[in-house]
Amino acid sequence: MTLTGPVARFRALPLRSRLALLVTVAVTLAVAAVAAVSWVMVRTQLEQQLDSALRSTNASAQANQTLTRLGCQEQVPGAFVNNLSAQVQIVLPTGGRCWVDGKNTLPVTGYDLEVARGKHGAVMYDGRTTDGTPVRIYTQPVEAGTGIVAISVAKPLADIDKPLSTLAWVLVLVSAIGVVCAGAAGLWVARTGLRPVDELTGAVEHIARTEDLTVRIPDHGDDEIARLSRSFNSMTAALASSRDRQAQLIADAGHELRTPLTSMRTNIELLAHSESTGRAIPPEDRRELLASVKAQMAELASLIGDLQELSRPDAAPPGPLGVVPLHEIAGTALSRARLRGPELTFSAELEPWYVRGEAAALERAVINILDNAVKFSPPGGAVEVALRAGELTVRDHGPGVPAEDLPYVFERFWRSSSARALPGSGLGLSIVARTVRRAGGSAELRAARDGGPGAEAVLRIPGAPTPPPAGPSVAADR
């Protein structure tokens, strides 16, 4: 769904501008809320003070004296009002104003009549004088000689409105200054906080432009930006390592392919030259040339198959998984190894062991281990195979592997100096280690434990001596 309007325009802004705008809006709302609450609280306080001043005005006693002394005259000396600092009038039950004093007269309201007639107690309300001035009026009943009358005392609301107006302007000014400062602070915080992101962006753009994976970003601290920088550095390091391995694989593969291709090309050129010149090659030499070409083609096919296997990333999903009998896989591989080394003596002790893995890949790994044993065994030698408690051991009686070469035997295309003259690509043990690792196990090549000649290849794969109970297959659960 495509967004339009203010939301789309907001999202179109740079992240720095969005953060600054959000900070400004948040501070504006907070300042506005504080200003409004402050204004309301001050207004309430001023109103309470004004009401308290009206209630505390001692107009009742003086009004009684005035009623008695002046006989309810319409006007009394202004000194009385000046003492009260308010507008005062006496309301009779008949609705007439018996006594009025102050700068302006007050209209007689229904509230005043109810109080004067004894129907209501004291009341406080907002009203206006006869000339329209807003006032706060307090009317209370008074016992006079002629009965109950109401006395109204009023003070102008300007006593509240003027301070409130001044306060409102002050709050508006302070709020405006606060919003401007908040906007500037938000922009500064956004720039400071996003500076590592800018560095990360610059590094990514540099890598995309130059393909230079050696770039690293400073990752000081433990905050989210530092974690992001460390993750990026780890990613570029992994990419650089992967690219180096890929380049090394291509170089090694090219080197390994060059030898059989050169030999094959030479043999084919000899055969072609014989055909073109009419000089027949002796039958025995021709058979040897054709056998050599066939062997080199088989070596190329094997090398290409190994390269295809290793080209799959470690994270690629394997084939169908299931619980497979490792002892049966080892037995099948042993049968094939006997065909490849008919002059050798094989002994096997295979205890039942069930593992979870890919049957075809595990069989190929075991075959690669047995092929190594056949390749390095002397004529008439023996190969001992044992499977006990999930540990498959293949022992040969060949020249063995020098101790300094043992850490490298599972690397791609690595071949010891004693094995360079023998056929092979140097990928077999690398495939073995990768397959066993995918099954959750480990692979090891070591010197013979009994101190004799030869080497031992050990595969350890977790499993159980009995198959799991019948139920949904492992492959179906994936």
Residue pairs with C-beta under 8 A, 6 or more apart in sequence:
2 8
3 11
10 18
10 21
11 18
13 21
15 190
15 194
15 197
16 187
16 190
16 191
16 194
17 190
19 186
19 189
19 190
19 193
19 194
20 183
20 186
20 187
20 189
20 190
21 186
22 186
23 182
23 183
23 185
23 186
23 189
23 190
24 179
24 182
24 183
24 186
27 178
27 179
27 182
27 183
27 186
28 175
28 179
28 182
31 175
31 178
31 179
31 182
32 175
35 171
35 172
35 174
35 175
38 167
38 171
39 164
39 167
39 168
39 171
42 163
42 164
42 167
43 160
43 164
46 159
46 160
46 163
46 164
47 136
47 160
50 136
50 155
50 159
50 160
51 124
51 136
51 138
53 155
54 86
54 124
54 136
54 138
54 153
54 154
54 155
55 138
57 84
57 86
57 138
57 153
59 84
59 86
59 88
59 151
59 153
60 140
60 142
60 151
62 80
63 88
63 90
63 99
63 142
63 144
63 149
63 151
64 142
64 143
64 144
64 145
66 76
66 80
66 90
66 99
67 90
67 98
67 99
67 144
67 145
67 146
67 149
68 145
70 76
70 99
72 90
72 98
72 99
72 146
73 99
74 97
74 99
74 100
75 100
75 101
76 99
76 101
78 101
80 88
80 101
81 87
81 88
81 101
81 102
84 153
85 155
86 102
86 153
86 154
86 155
87 101
87 102
87 103
87 104
87 105
87 106
87 129
87 135
87 152
87 153
87 154
87 155
88 99
88 100
88 101
88 102
88 151
88 152
88 153
88 154
89 97
89 99
89 100
89 101
89 102
89 105
89 106
89 151
89 152
90 97
90 98
90 99
90 100
90 142
90 149
90 150
90 151
90 152
91 97
91 98
91 108
91 112
91 113
91 115
91 116
91 139
91 149
91 150
91 151
91 152
92 98
92 116
92 149
93 113
93 116
93 117
93 118
93 147
93 148
93 149
95 108
95 113
96 108
97 105
97 108
98 149
100 106
102 154
104 129
104 130
104 131
104 133
105 129
105 130
106 127
106 129
106 130
106 135
106 137
106 152
106 154
107 127
107 128
107 129
107 130
109 125
109 127
111 120
111 123
111 125
111 139
112 139
112 150
112 152
113 150
114 120
114 123
115 121
115 122
115 123
115 139
115 140
115 141
115 150
116 141
116 148
116 149
116 150
117 148
118 141
118 148
121 140
121 141
122 138
122 139
122 140
122 141
123 138
123 139
123 140
124 136
124 137
124 138
125 136
125 137
125 139
126 134
126 135
126 136
126 137
126 157
127 134
127 135
127 136
127 137
127 154
128 134
128 135
129 135
129 154
133 156
133 158
134 156
134 157
134 158
134 161
135 154
135 155
135 156
135 157
136 154
136 155
136 156
136 157
136 160
137 152
137 153
137 154
138 152
138 153
138 154
139 150
139 151
139 152
139 153
140 150
140 151
141 148
141 149
141 150
142 148
142 149
142 150
142 151
193 225
196 217
196 218
196 225
196 226
196 228
196 229
197 225
197 228
199 217
199 218
199 229
200 217
200 228
200 229
200 232
203 215
203 217
203 232
204 232
206 212
206 215
207 213
207 215
207 236
213 236
213 237
213 239
213 240
213 243
214 236
214 240
215 236
216 233
216 236
217 229
217 232
217 233
218 229
219 226
219 229
219 230
219 233
220 226
248 412
249 307
249 310
249 412
249 413
252 412
252 413
252 426
253 303
253 307
253 413
255 413
256 303
256 413
256 425
256 426
257 300
257 303
260 296
260 299
260 300
260 303
261 296
261 300
263 292
263 296
264 292
264 293
264 296
264 297
264 300
267 289
267 292
267 293
267 296
268 293
270 281
270 289
271 281
271 286
271 289
271 290
273 279
274 280
274 281
281 289
295 423
299 423
299 425
302 425
303 425
303 427
306 425
306 427
306 428
306 431
307 427
309 427
309 431
309 434
310 412
310 427
310 430
310 431
310 434
314 434
314 438
318 358
318 361
318 438
319 358
319 360
319 361
320 358
320 475
321 356
321 357
321 358
321 474
321 475
321 478
322 356
322 357
322 359
322 473
322 474
322 475
323 354
323 355
323 356
323 467
323 468
323 474
324 354
324 355
324 356
324 357
324 359
324 362
325 352
325 353
325 354
325 467
326 353
326 354
326 355
326 362
326 387
326 390
326 392
326 461
326 463
327 350
327 351
327 352
327 353
327 387
329 359
329 362
329 363
329 366
330 348
330 350
330 366
330 385
330 387
330 392
331 348
331 350
332 363
333 363
333 366
333 367
333 370
334 346
334 348
334 370
334 385
336 367
336 370
337 346
337 367
337 370
337 371
337 373
337 374
337 383
338 344
338 346
340 371
340 374
341 374
341 377
341 383
343 379
343 380
344 374
344 377
344 380
344 381
344 382
344 383
345 380
345 381
345 382
345 383
346 382
346 383
346 384
346 385
347 382
347 383
347 384
347 385
348 384
348 385
348 386
349 385
349 386
349 387
349 388
350 385
350 386
350 387
351 387
351 388
351 389
351 465
352 465
352 466
353 387
353 389
353 390
353 461
353 463
353 464
353 465
354 463
354 464
354 465
354 466
354 467
354 468
355 362
355 390
355 439
355 441
355 461
355 462
355 463
356 439
356 440
356 463
356 474
357 435
357 438
357 439
357 461
358 435
358 438
358 439
361 435
361 438
362 435
362 439
362 461
364 431
364 435
365 431
365 432
365 435
365 436
365 459
366 392
366 459
368 428
368 429
368 431
368 432
369 392
369 394
369 429
369 432
369 457
369 459
370 383
370 385
370 394
371 428
372 394
372 396
372 428
372 429
372 457
373 383
373 394
373 395
373 396
373 398
373 457
374 383
374 396
375 419
375 422
375 423
375 424
376 396
376 398
376 399
376 419
376 422
376 454
376 455
377 383
377 396
377 397
377 398
377 454
378 397
378 398
381 396
381 397
381 398
382 396
382 397
383 394
383 395
383 396
383 397
384 393
384 394
384 395
385 392
385 393
385 394
385 395
386 392
386 393
386 395
387 393
389 465
390 441
390 460
390 461
390 462
390 463
391 458
391 459
391 460
392 458
392 459
392 460
392 461
393 456
393 457
393 458
394 456
394 457
395 448
395 454
395 455
395 456
396 454
396 455
397 452
397 453
397 454
398 453
398 454
398 455
399 418
399 453
399 454
400 447
400 448
400 453
400 454
400 455
401 409
401 416
401 445
401 447
401 455
402 416
403 447
405 416
406 445
406 446
406 447
408 414
409 416
409 429
409 445
410 429
410 430
410 432
410 433
410 443
410 445
411 430
412 426
412 427
412 430
413 425
413 426
413 427
413 430
414 426
414 430
415 424
415 426
429 443
429 445
432 443
432 457
432 459
433 443
436 442
436 443
436 459
436 460
436 461
437 443
439 461
439 462
440 461
440 462
441 459
441 460
441 461
441 462
442 459
442 460
443 457
443 458
443 459
443 460
444 457
444 458
444 460
445 455
445 456
445 457
445 458
446 455
446 456
446 458
447 455
447 456
448 454
448 455
448 456
449 456
